[in-house]
Amino acid sequence: MAKLPHITVSTLDLVRLEALLEKQPESDAVTRLENELDRAKVVAPTEVPDNIVTMNSTITFAIATGKETFTKTLCYPRDMDNGNTKISVLAPIGAALLGLSVGQTIDWPAPNGKVMQVSIAALDYQPERAGDYQT
């Protein structure tokens, strides 16, 4: 895989994600998310740049294997529903999105053993930008 891009995570997201990970059985998805958190630059929620994907952000992204873009809200597993508008941070692509900024691309392991290239096209909503620190 190519060099991983710099990522930023808020202290609030970090605390919540670490608590989530403590309750999860060991898996590739858990290990990848732990690795992402370990390498992240951690800042206060009020200092998160307004172009960074944080938890509960709504993101438009593309996967290089296709021309289609997707718009999803990055959420905790407990917030998943039957709709097609959310993606769990524990899903392979969910962990890849966390902490990236608009315009960044990351090569990420796909469930089929191949590597997918994920690019952030737009950040449609970010809780920190909206002043919402409770979600």
ABEGO torsion letter per residue (X at the ends): XBBBBBBBBBAAAAAAAAAAAAABBBBAAAAAAAAAAAABBBBBAAABBAABBBBGBBBBBBBAABABBBBBBBBBAAABBABAABBBAABAAAAAABGBBBGBBBBBBBAAGBBBBBBBABBABBAAAAGBAAX
